[in-house]
Amino acid sequence: MILKEVDTEKGPISFLSENDYIIRDNDSFFNLIYSANSDTIAIYSSNLPERFFDLTTGFAGEIFQKITNYQKRFIIIGDYSNITSKSFKDLIYESNKNGKVIFTETLEEGISLLK
């Protein structure tokens, strides 16, 4: 796993710029958190398993809880136009409004939405 450090106007970001690392479970998520040198981490949606996007699995809830507990901020970069689940669309809306976990198409847009 390679994390690139990016300096921004909202503080440093640890950016997982590779698509071959998948956050499969809690252990791989903790590995990512502990490998990051900053409190804000940016990843691609392709770094998450499909079950993250199915709210009935509870995996997204587990990840969100850990982000909160460890006082991190996340930017998840991807194309969300194909999301059909109203619940997940609502999650994206509320999450982006909160500014701690951002779902966006670009890193730059994600940085602007951080709080």
C-alpha positions in Angstrom: 0.0 0.0 0.0 1.4 3.4 -1.0 0.0 6.6 0.5 1.0 9.8 -1.1 1.0 12.9 1.1 -0.7 15.9 -0.4 -0.6 19.4 1.2 -3.9 21.4 0.9 -5.4 24.5 2.2 -7.5 22.3 4.6 -4.5 20.4 5.9 -2.4 17.4 4.7 -4.1 14.5 3.1 -2.9 10.9 2.9 -3.9 9.7 -0.6 -4.2 6.0 -1.5 -3.5 6.4 -5.1 -3.4 2.7 -6.0 -6.5 0.8 -7.1 -5.2 -2.7 -6.1 -5.6 -2.2 -2.3 -9.1 -3.3 -1.2 -10.4 -2.5 2.3 -11.9 -5.9 2.7 -12.4 -5.9 6.5 -11.7 -4.1 9.7 -8.1 -5.2 9.8 -7.4 -3.8 6.3 -9.2 -0.6 7.3 -7.0 -0.3 10.4 -3.9 -0.9 8.3 -4.9 2.0 6.1 -5.6 4.3 9.1 -2.3 3.5 10.9 -0.3 3.8 7.6 -1.6 7.4 7.1 0.4 10.3 8.3 -2.5 12.7 8.4 -6.0 12.8 9.8 -7.6 13.1 6.4 -7.4 10.1 4.0 -8.5 10.0 0.4 -9.3 6.8 -1.4 -11.0 5.7 -4.6 -14.4 4.0 -4.4 -12.7 1.0 -6.1 -10.7 0.5 -2.9 -13.9 -0.5 -1.2 -15.7 -3.8 -1.6 -19.1 -4.0 -3.2 -20.6 -4.8 0.2 -19.7 -1.3 1.4 -22.3 0.1 -1.0 -25.0 -2.3 0.2 -26.2 -0.7 3.5 -27.9 -3.9 4.6 -24.5 -5.5 5.2 -23.6 -3.0 7.9 -20.0 -2.7 6.6 -20.4 1.0 5.7 -21.7 1.6 9.2 -18.7 -0.1 10.7 -16.3 2.0 8.6 -18.2 5.2 9.4 -18.1 4.4 13.2 -14.3 3.8 13.1 -13.8 7.1 11.1 -15.7 8.9 13.9 -14.0 7.0 16.8 -10.5 7.7 15.4 -11.4 11.3 14.5 -10.5 10.9 10.8 -11.9 12.6 7.7 -12.3 10.6 4.5 -12.7 11.5 0.8 -14.0 8.7 -1.3 -13.5 9.5 -5.0 -15.7 7.8 -7.6 -18.6 8.0 -9.9 -21.8 7.7 -7.9 -24.2 8.5 -10.7 -25.1 4.8 -11.0 -26.2 4.4 -7.4 -29.8 3.4 -7.4 -30.4 2.9 -3.7 -32.3 5.8 -2.2 -30.8 5.0 1.2 -27.2 5.2 -0.1 -28.0 8.4 -2.0 -29.3 9.9 1.3 -26.1 8.7 3.0 -24.0 10.5 0.4 -26.0 13.7 0.8 -25.9 13.7 4.6 -22.3 12.7 4.7 -21.2 15.4 2.3 -23.2 17.9 4.3 -21.4 16.9 7.5 -18.0 17.2 5.9 -16.3 14.3 7.6 -16.8 11.6 5.0 -17.0 13.0 1.5 -18.2 11.2 -1.6 -17.1 13.0 -4.7 -15.8 12.7 -8.3 -12.5 14.5 -7.8 -10.0 15.1 -5.0 -10.3 18.8 -5.5 -14.0 18.8 -5.0 -13.6 16.6 -1.9 -11.1 19.0 -0.4 -13.5 21.9 -0.9 -16.3 20.0 1.0 -14.1 19.1 4.0 -15.0 20.6 7.4 
